[in-house]
Amino acid sequence: MVSEPNGPRPTLEAVAALAGVSRATVSRVVNGGAGVRDEVRERVRAAVAALGYVPNSAARSLVTRRTGAVAVVIAEPETRVFSDPFFGRQLRGISRELAAADTQLLLMFVEHRTDYDRIGRYLSAGHVDGALMFSLHRDDPLPAMAERAGLPTVYGGRPDWAGAGRPPLYVDTDNRDGARQAVRHLLGRGRRRIAVITGPLDQTSAVDRLDGYREALGTAEPDPRLIADGGFTAQGGERAMAELLDAAPDLDAVFACSDLMANGALRTLRARGRRVPDDVAVVGYDDLEPATWADPPLTTVRQDVEEMGRLMARLLLRLLDPRKAEGADGSTGAERVPGDGPAGLAPVITGARLVVREST
């Protein structure tokens, strides 16, 4: 018996009758419960497939106390998210991992400060089982909201906020080491007046990359004329490069802390008649599409952004249900950070690697 198109929806009782088992047994199989013999479980699954039975999600949620959904909260405006390939690549990793675990993704942005109230209400109302949050800024209220709601959460990027009740779970790349590799490469090319275009310094990735720049130069206080904030955008990189050239016209290299900012810097250098790499060498960070589209193609620090998204999702799934995702830190180049995270899990740091192209 197969349900007719637009006909009555198959019921749990109909599946039970076809499989020759009780309604309770069908419910246990459908909801992933234990205590059902393999042979019986296969009969129930065959009946479900034959009837085209689809569990009622609202009823299932009452039984399992799970929604089967995860919120992905990006603390940036929608226009920023959809103009930066970093976010698209990270979302792809998250989406693929959640889909493999039959978990839905709910995407939320922060356009204005007023959005925090709306997001906080939604997260605390039981609509999702957990949250993935990234691109947070230092004064962001999202972590406190998640903690008050008791919502399992994994963060993208090293957290930097005070007052957390328990060590947060996060996934990040080794930003300091990536920056050190970039600047040491420029030093090895004979460059001595190396500028840096940072991201917003209320984000830990920008702070860590600036610290790596300082460490590679061997000075805690580099020339302030060689430091400018590009806001992690192409327009910001263009503007920051102009500021740097005005303040330090003798600079001979620039480390831009994202590929988008590096592309903006290249536009300004071209407009000012500076040849790359002859007059000014340029290094970016990310190794996403803008690095290969650039003219000349960018030397850049590669971080596996899609893998970072996948690891975030795996950590959260394992936090929610250890049976759904094993080895959340098992990717090549990832290492656990010592600490006592929830459910015995620990933050994960992935490696960074310099990719040399024509811009240096």
TIMARKOL-416405 format. One record per residue (C-alpha): residue number from 1; residue in one letter; x, y, z. Coordinates in nm, 3 decimals, always signed. Example, Ala and Ser with C-alpha at 12.3 -4.5 7.8 and 13.67 -1.06 7.14 Angstrom:
<recs>
rec num = 1, residu = a, xx = +1.230, yy = -0.450, zz = +0.780
rec num = 2, residu = s, xx = +1.367, yy = -0.106, zz = +0.714
</recs>
This chain:
<recs>
rec num = 1, residu = m, xx = +0.000, yy = +0.000, zz = +0.000
rec num = 2, residu = v, xx = +0.156, yy = +0.329, zz = -0.114
rec num = 3, residu = s, xx = -0.005, yy = +0.663, zz = -0.033
rec num = 4, residu = e, xx = -0.168, yy = +0.839, zz = -0.326
rec num = 5, residu = p, xx = -0.049, yy = +1.186, zz = -0.429
rec num = 6, residu = n, xx = -0.252, yy = +1.449, zz = -0.243
rec num = 7, residu = g, xx = -0.421, yy = +1.169, zz = -0.053
rec num = 8, residu = p, xx = -0.428, yy = +1.111, zz = +0.323
rec num = 9, residu = r, xx = -0.091, yy = +1.137, zz = +0.490
rec num = 10, residu = p, xx = +0.042, yy = +0.795, zz = +0.602
rec num = 11, residu = t, xx = +0.017, yy = +0.751, zz = +0.977
rec num = 12, residu = l, xx = +0.232, yy = +0.581, zz = +1.238
rec num = 13, residu = e, xx = -0.048, yy = +0.327, zz = +1.280
rec num = 14, residu = a, xx = -0.040, yy = +0.243, zz = +0.910
rec num = 15, residu = v, xx = +0.337, yy = +0.181, zz = +0.925
rec num = 16, residu = a, xx = +0.289, yy = -0.038, zz = +1.233
rec num = 17, residu = a, xx = +0.017, yy = -0.244, zz = +1.059
rec num = 18, residu = l, xx = +0.226, yy = -0.299, zz = +0.746
rec num = 19, residu = a, xx = +0.536, yy = -0.393, zz = +0.946
rec num = 20, residu = g, xx = +0.338, yy = -0.614, zz = +1.186
rec num = 21, residu = v, xx = +0.466, yy = -0.436, zz = +1.497
rec num = 22, residu = s, xx = +0.329, yy = -0.203, zz = +1.762
rec num = 23, residu = r, xx = +0.297, yy = +0.172, zz = +1.721
rec num = 24, residu = a, xx = +0.552, yy = +0.217, zz = +2.003
rec num = 25, residu = t, xx = +0.809, yy = +0.008, zz = +1.814
rec num = 26, residu = v, xx = +0.764, yy = +0.221, zz = +1.502
rec num = 27, residu = s, xx = +0.805, yy = +0.535, zz = +1.713
rec num = 28, residu = r, xx = +1.132, yy = +0.404, zz = +1.860
rec num = 29, residu = v, xx = +1.271, yy = +0.323, zz = +1.514
rec num = 30, residu = v, xx = +1.165, yy = +0.653, zz = +1.361
rec num = 31, residu = n, xx = +1.308, yy = +0.854, zz = +1.653
rec num = 32, residu = g, xx = +1.635, yy = +0.662, zz = +1.668
rec num = 33, residu = g, xx = +1.558, yy = +0.484, zz = +1.993
rec num = 34, residu = a, xx = +1.728, yy = +0.171, zz = +2.120
rec num = 35, residu = g, xx = +1.588, yy = -0.169, zz = +2.217
rec num = 36, residu = v, xx = +1.467, yy = -0.281, zz = +1.871
rec num = 37, residu = r, xx = +1.606, yy = -0.595, zz = +1.705
rec num = 38, residu = d, xx = +1.783, yy = -0.540, zz = +1.372
rec num = 39, residu = e, xx = +1.533, yy = -0.761, zz = +1.184
rec num = 40, residu = v, xx = +1.237, yy = -0.567, zz = +1.325
rec num = 41, residu = r, xx = +1.407, yy = -0.235, zz = +1.259
rec num = 42, residu = e, xx = +1.455, yy = -0.330, zz = +0.892
rec num = 43, residu = r, xx = +1.086, yy = -0.429, zz = +0.859
rec num = 44, residu = v, xx = +0.980, yy = -0.092, zz = +0.999
rec num = 45, residu = r, xx = +1.215, yy = +0.096, zz = +0.767
rec num = 46, residu = a, xx = +1.082, yy = -0.099, zz = +0.468
rec num = 47, residu = a, xx = +0.725, yy = -0.010, zz = +0.567
rec num = 48, residu = v, xx = +0.820, yy = +0.357, zz = +0.608
rec num = 49, residu = a, xx = +0.971, yy = +0.359, zz = +0.259
rec num = 50, residu = a, xx = +0.677, yy = +0.172, zz = +0.103
rec num = 51, residu = l, xx = +0.419, yy = +0.410, zz = +0.250
rec num = 52, residu = g, xx = +0.625, yy = +0.725, zz = +0.205
rec num = 53, residu = y, xx = +0.576, yy = +0.801, zz = +0.573
rec num = 54, residu = v, xx = +0.728, yy = +1.131, zz = +0.693
rec num = 55, residu = p, xx = +0.740, yy = +1.191, zz = +1.070
rec num = 56, residu = n, xx = +0.551, yy = +1.490, zz = +1.203
rec num = 57, residu = s, xx = +0.833, yy = +1.720, zz = +1.310
rec num = 58, residu = a, xx = +0.629, yy = +1.893, zz = +1.582
rec num = 59, residu = a, xx = +0.524, yy = +1.564, zz = +1.739
rec num = 60, residu = r, xx = +0.875, yy = +1.424, zz = +1.706
rec num = 61, residu = s, xx = +1.016, yy = +1.731, zz = +1.878
rec num = 62, residu = l, xx = +0.786, yy = +1.670, zz = +2.176
rec num = 63, residu = v, xx = +0.921, yy = +1.317, zz = +2.209
rec num = 64, residu = t, xx = +1.292, yy = +1.383, zz = +2.150
rec num = 65, residu = r, xx = +1.307, yy = +1.738, zz = +2.286
rec num = 66, residu = r, xx = +1.510, yy = +1.820, zz = +1.974
rec num = 67, residu = t, xx = +1.422, yy = +2.046, zz = +1.682
rec num = 68, residu = g, xx = +1.674, yy = +1.901, zz = +1.436
rec num = 69, residu = a, xx = +1.791, yy = +2.256, zz = +1.358
rec num = 70, residu = v, xx = +2.102, yy = +2.464, zz = +1.433
rec num = 71, residu = a, xx = +2.132, yy = +2.843, zz = +1.420
rec num = 72, residu = v, xx = +2.433, yy = +2.988, zz = +1.236
rec num = 73, residu = v, xx = +2.474, yy = +3.345, zz = +1.361
rec num = 74, residu = i, xx = +2.715, yy = +3.576, zz = +1.178
rec num = 75, residu = a, xx = +2.777, yy = +3.902, zz = +1.361
rec num = 76, residu = e, xx = +2.798, yy = +4.103, zz = +1.038
rec num = 77, residu = p, xx = +2.550, yy = +4.273, zz = +0.803
rec num = 78, residu = e, xx = +2.406, yy = +4.068, zz = +0.517
rec num = 79, residu = t, xx = +2.583, yy = +4.281, zz = +0.254
rec num = 80, residu = r, xx = +2.923, yy = +4.210, zz = +0.413
rec num = 81, residu = v, xx = +2.856, yy = +3.836, zz = +0.433
rec num = 82, residu = f, xx = +2.751, yy = +3.798, zz = +0.070
rec num = 83, residu = s, xx = +3.035, yy = +4.013, zz = -0.066
rec num = 84, residu = d, xx = +3.315, yy = +3.824, zz = +0.112
rec num = 85, residu = p, xx = +3.394, yy = +3.472, zz = -0.015
rec num = 86, residu = f, xx = +3.532, yy = +3.382, zz = +0.330
rec num = 87, residu = f, xx = +3.179, yy = +3.355, zz = +0.467
rec num = 88, residu = g, xx = +3.049, yy = +3.157, zz = +0.169
rec num = 89, residu = r, xx = +3.329, yy = +2.904, zz = +0.200
rec num = 90, residu = q, xx = +3.278, yy = +2.864, zz = +0.575
rec num = 91, residu = l, xx = +2.902, yy = +2.825, zz = +0.533
rec num = 92, residu = r, xx = +2.959, yy = +2.556, zz = +0.271
rec num = 93, residu = g, xx = +3.163, yy = +2.352, zz = +0.518
rec num = 94, residu = i, xx = +2.899, yy = +2.398, zz = +0.788
rec num = 95, residu = s, xx = +2.608, yy = +2.319, zz = +0.557
rec num = 96, residu = r, xx = +2.761, yy = +1.999, zz = +0.422
rec num = 97, residu = e, xx = +2.837, yy = +1.864, zz = +0.768
rec num = 98, residu = l, xx = +2.493, yy = +1.949, zz = +0.905
rec num = 99, residu = a, xx = +2.319, yy = +1.801, zz = +0.601
rec num = 100, residu = a, xx = +2.511, yy = +1.474, zz = +0.643
rec num = 101, residu = a, xx = +2.373, yy = +1.459, zz = +0.999
rec num = 102, residu = d, xx = +2.016, yy = +1.537, zz = +0.880
rec num = 103, residu = t, xx = +2.024, yy = +1.870, zz = +1.066
rec num = 104, residu = q, xx = +1.877, yy = +2.192, zz = +0.931
rec num = 105, residu = l, xx = +2.068, yy = +2.521, zz = +0.913
rec num = 106, residu = l, xx = +1.904, yy = +2.850, zz = +1.013
rec num = 107, residu = l, xx = +2.107, yy = +3.155, zz = +0.907
rec num = 108, residu = m, xx = +2.093, yy = +3.479, zz = +1.106
rec num = 109, residu = f, xx = +2.275, yy = +3.812, zz = +1.054
rec num = 110, residu = v, xx = +2.336, yy = +4.119, zz = +1.268
rec num = 111, residu = e, xx = +2.242, yy = +4.425, zz = +1.063
rec num = 112, residu = h, xx = +2.189, yy = +4.664, zz = +1.355
rec num = 113, residu = r, xx = +2.231, yy = +4.662, zz = +1.733
rec num = 114, residu = t, xx = +1.854, yy = +4.620, zz = +1.762
rec num = 115, residu = d, xx = +1.887, yy = +4.276, zz = +1.599
rec num = 116, residu = y, xx = +2.047, yy = +4.136, zz = +1.912
rec num = 117, residu = d, xx = +1.718, yy = +4.141, zz = +2.102
rec num = 118, residu = r, xx = +1.542, yy = +3.953, zz = +1.822
rec num = 119, residu = i, xx = +1.820, yy = +3.694, zz = +1.794
rec num = 120, residu = g, xx = +1.838, yy = +3.651, zz = +2.172
rec num = 121, residu = r, xx = +1.464, yy = +3.588, zz = +2.197
rec num = 122, residu = y, xx = +1.476, yy = +3.334, zz = +1.917
rec num = 123, residu = l, xx = +1.772, yy = +3.143, zz = +2.058
rec num = 124, residu = s, xx = +1.619, yy = +3.125, zz = +2.405
rec num = 125, residu = a, xx = +1.278, yy = +3.009, zz = +2.280
rec num = 126, residu = g, xx = +1.383, yy = +2.652, zz = +2.202
rec num = 127, residu = h, xx = +1.362, yy = +2.682, zz = +1.823
rec num = 128, residu = v, xx = +1.711, yy = +2.534, zz = +1.771
rec num = 129, residu = d, xx = +1.923, yy = +2.268, zz = +1.942
rec num = 130, residu = g, xx = +2.247, yy = +2.465, zz = +1.929
rec num = 131, residu = a, xx = +2.429, yy = +2.753, zz = +1.763
rec num = 132, residu = l, xx = +2.740, yy = +2.826, zz = +1.558
rec num = 133, residu = m, xx = +2.860, yy = +3.185, zz = +1.591
rec num = 134, residu = f, xx = +3.142, yy = +3.364, zz = +1.411
rec num = 135, residu = s, xx = +3.286, yy = +3.702, zz = +1.315
rec num = 136, residu = l, xx = +3.219, yy = +3.816, zz = +1.672
rec num = 137, residu = h, xx = +3.351, yy = +4.147, zz = +1.800
rec num = 138, residu = r, xx = +3.491, yy = +4.206, zz = +2.147
rec num = 139, residu = d, xx = +3.178, yy = +4.366, zz = +2.296
rec num = 140, residu = d, xx = +2.938, yy = +4.125, zz = +2.126
rec num = 141, residu = p, xx = +2.646, yy = +4.020, zz = +2.351
rec num = 142, residu = l, xx = +2.584, yy = +3.694, zz = +2.162
rec num = 143, residu = p, xx = +2.802, yy = +3.467, zz = +2.383
rec num = 144, residu = a, xx = +2.624, yy = +3.587, zz = +2.699
rec num = 145, residu = m, xx = +2.286, yy = +3.531, zz = +2.531
rec num = 146, residu = a, xx = +2.378, yy = +3.175, zz = +2.438
rec num = 147, residu = e, xx = +2.502, yy = +3.104, zz = +2.789
rec num = 148, residu = r, xx = +2.189, yy = +3.245, zz = +2.954
rec num = 149, residu = a, xx = +1.976, yy = +3.030, zz = +2.723
rec num = 150, residu = g, xx = +2.184, yy = +2.722, zz = +2.809
rec num = 151, residu = l, xx = +2.231, yy = +2.674, zz = +2.435
rec num = 152, residu = p, xx = +2.521, yy = +2.450, zz = +2.321
rec num = 153, residu = t, xx = +2.743, yy = +2.677, zz = +2.112
rec num = 154, residu = v, xx = +3.063, yy = +2.655, zz = +1.908
rec num = 155, residu = y, xx = +3.244, yy = +2.970, zz = +1.797
rec num = 156, residu = g, xx = +3.443, yy = +3.049, zz = +1.486
rec num = 157, residu = g, xx = +3.759, yy = +3.226, zz = +1.595
rec num = 158, residu = r, xx = +3.941, yy = +3.250, zz = +1.927
rec num = 159, residu = p, xx = +3.703, yy = +3.404, zz = +2.182
rec num = 160, residu = d, xx = +3.807, yy = +3.713, zz = +2.374
rec num = 161, residu = w, xx = +3.546, yy = +3.800, zz = +2.629
rec num = 162, residu = a, xx = +3.536, yy = +3.793, zz = +3.006
rec num = 163, residu = g, xx = +3.288, yy = +3.630, zz = +3.241
rec num = 164, residu = a, xx = +3.212, yy = +3.307, zz = +3.057
rec num = 165, residu = g, xx = +3.088, yy = +3.043, zz = +3.298
rec num = 166, residu = r, xx = +3.275, yy = +2.760, zz = +3.123
rec num = 167, residu = p, xx = +3.556, yy = +2.736, zz = +2.867
rec num = 168, residu = p, xx = +3.409, yy = +2.801, zz = +2.520
rec num = 169, residu = l, xx = +3.445, yy = +2.561, zz = +2.229
rec num = 170, residu = y, xx = +3.586, yy = +2.716, zz = +1.914
rec num = 171, residu = v, xx = +3.765, yy = +2.650, zz = +1.585
rec num = 172, residu = d, xx = +4.031, yy = +2.885, zz = +1.455
rec num = 173, residu = t, xx = +4.342, yy = +2.894, zz = +1.239
rec num = 174, residu = d, xx = +4.688, yy = +2.976, zz = +1.374
rec num = 175, residu = n, xx = +4.668, yy = +3.343, zz = +1.284
rec num = 176, residu = r, xx = +4.991, yy = +3.443, zz = +1.454
rec num = 177, residu = d, xx = +5.193, yy = +3.179, zz = +1.275
rec num = 178, residu = g, xx = +5.033, yy = +3.265, zz = +0.941
rec num = 179, residu = a, xx = +5.127, yy = +3.630, zz = +0.984
rec num = 180, residu = r, xx = +5.481, yy = +3.538, zz = +1.088
rec num = 181, residu = q, xx = +5.519, yy = +3.328, zz = +0.772
rec num = 182, residu = a, xx = +5.400, yy = +3.619, zz = +0.557
rec num = 183, residu = v, xx = +5.635, yy = +3.878, zz = +0.706
rec num = 184, residu = r, xx = +5.935, yy = +3.644, zz = +0.719
rec num = 185, residu = h, xx = +5.882, yy = +3.573, zz = +0.351
rec num = 186, residu = l, xx = +5.895, yy = +3.945, zz = +0.276
rec num = 187, residu = l, xx = +6.207, yy = +3.986, zz = +0.489
rec num = 188, residu = g, xx = +6.363, yy = +3.696, zz = +0.301
rec num = 189, residu = r, xx = +6.291, yy = +3.882, zz = -0.023
rec num = 190, residu = g, xx = +6.501, yy = +4.172, zz = +0.106
rec num = 191, residu = r, xx = +6.211, yy = +4.400, zz = +0.204
rec num = 192, residu = r, xx = +6.276, yy = +4.624, zz = +0.501
rec num = 193, residu = r, xx = +5.991, yy = +4.879, zz = +0.520
rec num = 194, residu = i, xx = +5.702, yy = +4.637, zz = +0.560
rec num = 195, residu = a, xx = +5.358, yy = +4.783, zz = +0.628
rec num = 196, residu = v, xx = +5.053, yy = +4.596, zz = +0.755
rec num = 197, residu = i, xx = +4.683, yy = +4.644, zz = +0.678
rec num = 198, residu = t, xx = +4.488, yy = +4.500, zz = +0.971
rec num = 199, residu = g, xx = +4.127, yy = +4.402, zz = +1.020
rec num = 200, residu = p, xx = +3.916, yy = +4.557, zz = +1.298
rec num = 201, residu = l, xx = +4.117, yy = +4.524, zz = +1.618
rec num = 202, residu = d, xx = +3.808, yy = +4.431, zz = +1.820
rec num = 203, residu = q, xx = +3.831, yy = +4.089, zz = +1.649
rec num = 204, residu = t, xx = +4.084, yy = +3.833, zz = +1.768
rec num = 205, residu = s, xx = +4.189, yy = +3.724, zz = +1.419
rec num = 206, residu = a, xx = +4.302, yy = +4.081, zz = +1.341
rec num = 207, residu = v, xx = +4.481, yy = +4.115, zz = +1.676
rec num = 208, residu = d, xx = +4.660, yy = +3.782, zz = +1.635
rec num = 209, residu = r, xx = +4.775, yy = +3.865, zz = +1.282
rec num = 210, residu = l, xx = +4.905, yy = +4.203, zz = +1.397
rec num = 211, residu = d, xx = +5.091, yy = +4.030, zz = +1.682
rec num = 212, residu = g, xx = +5.243, yy = +3.783, zz = +1.433
rec num = 213, residu = y, xx = +5.357, yy = +4.077, zz = +1.218
rec num = 214, residu = r, xx = +5.526, yy = +4.235, zz = +1.521
rec num = 215, residu = e, xx = +5.691, yy = +3.908, zz = +1.621
rec num = 216, residu = a, xx = +5.834, yy = +3.850, zz = +1.274
rec num = 217, residu = l, xx = +5.979, yy = +4.201, zz = +1.267
rec num = 218, residu = g, xx = +6.126, yy = +4.143, zz = +1.613
rec num = 219, residu = t, xx = +5.981, yy = +4.458, zz = +1.765
rec num = 220, residu = a, xx = +5.695, yy = +4.514, zz = +2.006
rec num = 221, residu = e, xx = +5.639, yy = +4.866, zz = +1.874
rec num = 222, residu = p, xx = +5.680, yy = +4.891, zz = +1.494
rec num = 223, residu = d, xx = +5.663, yy = +5.227, zz = +1.319
rec num = 224, residu = p, xx = +5.297, yy = +5.339, zz = +1.362
rec num = 225, residu = r, xx = +5.310, yy = +5.494, zz = +1.015
rec num = 226, residu = l, xx = +5.330, yy = +5.139, zz = +0.877
rec num = 227, residu = i, xx = +5.002, yy = +5.021, zz = +1.036
rec num = 228, residu = a, xx = +4.653, yy = +5.092, zz = +0.900
rec num = 229, residu = d, xx = +4.308, yy = +4.937, zz = +0.954
rec num = 230, residu = g, xx = +4.134, yy = +4.812, zz = +0.639
rec num = 231, residu = g, xx = +3.826, yy = +4.662, zz = +0.807
rec num = 232, residu = f, xx = +3.862, yy = +4.327, zz = +0.623
rec num = 233, residu = t, xx = +3.703, yy = +4.478, zz = +0.307
rec num = 234, residu = a, xx = +3.839, yy = +4.560, zz = -0.038
rec num = 235, residu = q, xx = +3.736, yy = +4.925, zz = -0.006
rec num = 236, residu = g, xx = +3.904, yy = +4.940, zz = +0.334
rec num = 237, residu = g, xx = +4.223, yy = +4.793, zz = +0.189
rec num = 238, residu = e, xx = +4.221, yy = +5.053, zz = -0.089
rec num = 239, residu = r, xx = +4.181, yy = +5.335, zz = +0.162
rec num = 240, residu = a, xx = +4.437, yy = +5.194, zz = +0.407
rec num = 241, residu = m, xx = +4.698, yy = +5.157, zz = +0.132
rec num = 242, residu = a, xx = +4.653, yy = +5.522, zz = +0.041
rec num = 243, residu = e, xx = +4.702, yy = +5.621, zz = +0.407
rec num = 244, residu = l, xx = +5.017, yy = +5.411, zz = +0.429
rec num = 245, residu = l, xx = +5.169, yy = +5.558, zz = +0.113
rec num = 246, residu = d, xx = +5.095, yy = +5.910, zz = +0.234
rec num = 247, residu = a, xx = +5.248, yy = +5.840, zz = +0.577
rec num = 248, residu = a, xx = +5.543, yy = +5.623, zz = +0.464
rec num = 249, residu = p, xx = +5.614, yy = +5.673, zz = +0.092
rec num = 250, residu = d, xx = +5.936, yy = +5.471, zz = +0.123
rec num = 251, residu = l, xx = +5.757, yy = +5.146, zz = +0.217
rec num = 252, residu = d, xx = +5.860, yy = +4.851, zz = +0.001
rec num = 253, residu = a, xx = +5.613, yy = +4.580, zz = +0.108
rec num = 254, residu = v, xx = +5.270, yy = +4.537, zz = +0.263
rec num = 255, residu = f, xx = +5.112, yy = +4.246, zz = +0.446
rec num = 256, residu = a, xx = +4.734, yy = +4.275, zz = +0.408
rec num = 257, residu = c, xx = +4.552, yy = +4.057, zz = +0.662
rec num = 258, residu = s, xx = +4.292, yy = +3.937, zz = +0.409
rec num = 259, residu = d, xx = +4.289, yy = +3.879, zz = +0.034
rec num = 260, residu = l, xx = +4.007, yy = +4.131, zz = -0.011
rec num = 261, residu = m, xx = +4.215, yy = +4.404, zz = +0.155
rec num = 262, residu = a, xx = +4.516, yy = +4.299, zz = -0.052
rec num = 263, residu = n, xx = +4.312, yy = +4.344, zz = -0.370
rec num = 264, residu = g, xx = +4.212, yy = +4.691, zz = -0.256
rec num = 265, residu = a, xx = +4.577, yy = +4.768, zz = -0.184
rec num = 266, residu = l, xx = +4.675, yy = +4.655, zz = -0.535
rec num = 267, residu = r, xx = +4.424, yy = +4.901, zz = -0.686
rec num = 268, residu = t, xx = +4.573, yy = +5.190, zz = -0.490
rec num = 269, residu = l, xx = +4.930, yy = +5.090, zz = -0.575
rec num = 270, residu = r, xx = +4.838, yy = +5.073, zz = -0.944
rec num = 271, residu = a, xx = +4.670, yy = +5.417, zz = -0.925
rec num = 272, residu = r, xx = +4.981, yy = +5.562, zz = -0.756
rec num = 273, residu = g, xx = +5.211, yy = +5.420, zz = -1.023
rec num = 274, residu = r, xx = +5.378, yy = +5.166, zz = -0.789
rec num = 275, residu = r, xx = +5.479, yy = +4.840, zz = -0.958
rec num = 276, residu = v, xx = +5.407, yy = +4.509, zz = -0.783
rec num = 277, residu = p, xx = +5.633, yy = +4.343, zz = -0.683
rec num = 278, residu = d, xx = +5.917, yy = +4.559, zz = -0.821
rec num = 279, residu = d, xx = +5.842, yy = +4.865, zz = -0.606
rec num = 280, residu = v, xx = +5.610, yy = +4.716, zz = -0.343
rec num = 281, residu = a, xx = +5.563, yy = +4.346, zz = -0.265
rec num = 282, residu = v, xx = +5.218, yy = +4.238, zz = -0.143
rec num = 283, residu = v, xx = +5.105, yy = +3.940, zz = +0.067
rec num = 284, residu = g, xx = +4.743, yy = +3.859, zz = +0.152
rec num = 285, residu = y, xx = +4.570, yy = +3.614, zz = +0.385
rec num = 286, residu = d, xx = +4.304, yy = +3.342, zz = +0.320
rec num = 287, residu = d, xx = +4.393, yy = +3.205, zz = -0.028
rec num = 288, residu = l, xx = +4.037, yy = +3.230, zz = -0.153
rec num = 289, residu = e, xx = +3.918, yy = +3.333, zz = -0.501
rec num = 290, residu = p, xx = +4.035, yy = +3.698, zz = -0.478
rec num = 291, residu = a, xx = +4.396, yy = +3.576, zz = -0.443
rec num = 292, residu = t, xx = +4.401, yy = +3.411, zz = -0.785
rec num = 293, residu = w, xx = +4.186, yy = +3.680, zz = -0.950
rec num = 294, residu = a, xx = +4.431, yy = +3.952, zz = -0.844
rec num = 295, residu = d, xx = +4.669, yy = +4.120, zz = -1.089
rec num = 296, residu = p, xx = +4.933, yy = +4.003, zz = -1.023
rec num = 297, residu = p, xx = +4.814, yy = +3.685, zz = -0.847
rec num = 298, residu = l, xx = +4.866, yy = +3.716, zz = -0.472
rec num = 299, residu = t, xx = +5.118, yy = +3.551, zz = -0.252
rec num = 300, residu = t, xx = +4.897, yy = +3.470, zz = +0.047
rec num = 301, residu = v, xx = +4.857, yy = +3.266, zz = +0.363
rec num = 302, residu = r, xx = +4.626, yy = +2.972, zz = +0.309
rec num = 303, residu = q, xx = +4.375, yy = +2.874, zz = +0.574
rec num = 304, residu = d, xx = +4.125, yy = +2.597, zz = +0.500
rec num = 305, residu = v, xx = +3.809, yy = +2.796, zz = +0.558
rec num = 306, residu = e, xx = +3.568, yy = +2.525, zz = +0.445
rec num = 307, residu = e, xx = +3.736, yy = +2.273, zz = +0.674
rec num = 308, residu = m, xx = +3.705, yy = +2.517, zz = +0.964
rec num = 309, residu = g, xx = +3.329, yy = +2.538, zz = +0.900
rec num = 310, residu = r, xx = +3.307, yy = +2.161, zz = +0.886
rec num = 311, residu = l, xx = +3.496, yy = +2.127, zz = +1.215
rec num = 312, residu = m, xx = +3.268, yy = +2.381, zz = +1.383
rec num = 313, residu = a, xx = +2.962, yy = +2.182, zz = +1.281
rec num = 314, residu = r, xx = +3.119, yy = +1.851, zz = +1.386
rec num = 315, residu = l, xx = +3.208, yy = +1.986, zz = +1.729
rec num = 316, residu = l, xx = +2.852, yy = +2.107, zz = +1.782
rec num = 317, residu = l, xx = +2.696, yy = +1.783, zz = +1.658
rec num = 318, residu = r, xx = +2.921, yy = +1.587, zz = +1.890
rec num = 319, residu = l, xx = +2.828, yy = +1.819, zz = +2.175
rec num = 320, residu = l, xx = +2.459, yy = +1.756, zz = +2.103
rec num = 321, residu = d, xx = +2.492, yy = +1.382, zz = +2.042
rec num = 322, residu = p, xx = +2.826, yy = +1.196, zz = +2.050
rec num = 323, residu = r, xx = +2.681, yy = +0.931, zz = +1.814
rec num = 324, residu = k, xx = +2.634, yy = +1.184, zz = +1.532
rec num = 325, residu = a, xx = +2.993, yy = +1.294, zz = +1.481
rec num = 326, residu = e, xx = +3.312, yy = +1.123, zz = +1.585
rec num = 327, residu = g, xx = +3.666, yy = +1.262, zz = +1.567
rec num = 328, residu = a, xx = +3.565, yy = +1.627, zz = +1.549
rec num = 329, residu = d, xx = +3.930, yy = +1.728, zz = +1.544
rec num = 330, residu = g, xx = +4.045, yy = +1.450, zz = +1.314
rec num = 331, residu = s, xx = +4.129, yy = +1.655, zz = +1.005
rec num = 332, residu = t, xx = +4.481, yy = +1.691, zz = +0.869
rec num = 333, residu = g, xx = +4.665, yy = +1.981, zz = +1.026
rec num = 334, residu = a, xx = +4.420, yy = +2.034, zz = +1.313
rec num = 335, residu = e, xx = +4.524, yy = +2.013, zz = +1.673
rec num = 336, residu = r, xx = +4.332, yy = +2.022, zz = +1.999
rec num = 337, residu = v, xx = +4.391, yy = +2.308, zz = +2.237
rec num = 338, residu = p, xx = +4.444, yy = +2.192, zz = +2.596
rec num = 339, residu = g, xx = +4.149, yy = +2.272, zz = +2.818
rec num = 340, residu = d, xx = +3.840, yy = +2.134, zz = +2.985
rec num = 341, residu = g, xx = +3.563, yy = +2.206, zz = +2.739
rec num = 342, residu = p, xx = +3.206, yy = +2.081, zz = +2.770
rec num = 343, residu = a, xx = +3.144, yy = +1.707, zz = +2.713
rec num = 344, residu = g, xx = +3.517, yy = +1.644, zz = +2.721
rec num = 345, residu = l, xx = +3.568, yy = +1.831, zz = +2.393
rec num = 346, residu = a, xx = +3.838, yy = +2.090, zz = +2.328
rec num = 347, residu = p, xx = +3.889, yy = +2.383, zz = +2.088
rec num = 348, residu = v, xx = +4.059, yy = +2.311, zz = +1.756
rec num = 349, residu = i, xx = +4.332, yy = +2.512, zz = +1.581
rec num = 350, residu = t, xx = +4.408, yy = +2.447, zz = +1.214
rec num = 351, residu = g, xx = +4.738, yy = +2.522, zz = +1.045
rec num = 352, residu = a, xx = +4.823, yy = +2.808, zz = +0.806
rec num = 353, residu = r, xx = +5.056, yy = +2.782, zz = +0.507
rec num = 354, residu = l, xx = +5.217, yy = +3.043, zz = +0.282
rec num = 355, residu = v, xx = +5.140, yy = +3.012, zz = -0.092
rec num = 356, residu = v, xx = +5.389, yy = +3.206, zz = -0.304
rec num = 357, residu = r, xx = +5.273, yy = +3.374, zz = -0.628
rec num = 358, residu = e, xx = +5.375, yy = +3.668, zz = -0.844
rec num = 359, residu = s, xx = +5.294, yy = +3.955, zz = -0.604
rec num = 360, residu = t, xx = +5.620, yy = +3.903, zz = -0.413
</recs>
